Every structure is written in C-alpha cells, then in structure tokens.
Amino acid sequence: MKKLLLIIFLLIPLNAISAEKTKEEKVAKYVLENIQKDYVACYSFYKITAESFKKAGKDKNIIDGLEKGADVTLKFNHDLGEVLGMTPKIMAKKNKDQIDKFTKIAKKDFASLANQYGLICKKLVENQKQRIDYWQAKGEKIIK
C-alpha cells in the first residue's frame, strides 16, 4: 500500500497538480486521475460482489477476501483523491454513483460485471505498479 504512494510521489512533482507545465507533469496527473477512478470502480465492484455473495450464502473466506479488497481500494481511492484535491464529500458521491451504476449492471448481468472487473481489480490490489504503468503508457501516447 505504501509502495503505491511512494511510486506516485516519485512520478509527480509536488507542484504538478497546481501548475501543469510539462508533458511529464500532465502524464503524472493523468495517471493519478485514472488510477483513482480504477480504485473507485474496484471498491464498488468488491462491495457489490461481497453483498451478493453474502445473500447467496457463499463461503465466509471468499466474502472476507472481497471485503478486504473493498477496504484496500477505498483507502487508496481516498488517498489519491486527497492528492488530487478532492473533498471527502466529492469522493463519497463518486463512490455512491459508481455503486449505483454497478448495482444496476449486476442485477441484469452479474457475470458480465465480474468478467469486466474481477481480474482488473484483483491485479490492482495485488500489484498497483502494473496498473500505474498501464496508465502512464497510455498517457504518454495521448498527451502532447
């Protein structure tokens, strides 16, 4: 967990958020914004999946793992939100909106939600650097 914050602080100079001037600073902000969105999505995915599994009477160890994933992603979501200057109120609204969106999808087709987010979220929790590298490569391609 601390690795992610260390990587982020190595990627982005302290003044990058307030005064974007270089391509590197713009890419760093792009990485932060997108990885934060990933954490919002994964938090929502883990919360909805844990609740669904509870209702279905699934194994407690699986549910505990999902809840732990939700806790980890929520913490990083808020840590990055603070770095980006978001208030707790804004972050809570983003979480609620994403949970509402995923709940609608899950009610119609839970399997598609699981297929789309299950592996991405698992990898995000286990190896944040991989996702950071993904967003950095994408940002370097699209930001001039």
Rosetta blueprint (number, residue, H / E / L):
1 M L
2 K H
3 K H
4 L H
5 L H
6 L H
7 I H
8 I H
9 F H
10 L H
11 L H
12 I L
13 P L
14 L L
15 N L
16 A L
17 I L
18 S L
19 A L
20 E L
21 K L
22 T L
23 K H
24 E H
25 E H
26 K H
27 V H
28 A H
29 K H
30 Y H
31 V H
32 L H
33 E H
34 N H
35 I H
36 Q H
37 K H
38 D H
39 Y H
40 V H
41 A H
42 C H
43 Y H
44 S H
45 F H
46 Y H
47 K H
48 I H
49 T H
50 A H
51 E H
52 S H
53 F H
54 K H
55 K H
56 A L
57 G L
58 K L
59 D L
60 K H
61 N H
62 I H
63 I H
64 D H
65 G H
66 L H
67 E H
68 K H
69 G H
70 A H
71 D H
72 V H
73 T H
74 L H
75 K H
76 F H
77 N H
78 H H
79 D H
80 L H
81 G H
82 E H
83 V H
84 L L
85 G L
86 M L
87 T L
88 P H
89 K H
90 I H
91 M H
92 A H
93 K H
94 K H
95 N H
96 K H
97 D H
98 Q H
99 I H
100 D H
101 K H
102 F H
103 T H
104 K H
105 I H
106 A H
107 K H
108 K H
109 D H
110 F H
111 A H
112 S H
113 L H
114 A H
115 N H
116 Q H
117 Y H
118 G H
119 L H
120 I H
121 C H
122 K H
123 K H
124 L H
125 V H
126 E H
127 N L
128 Q H
129 K H
130 Q H
131 R H
132 I H
133 D H
134 Y H
135 W H
136 Q H
137 A H
138 K H
139 G H
140 E H
141 K H
142 I H
143 I L
144 K L
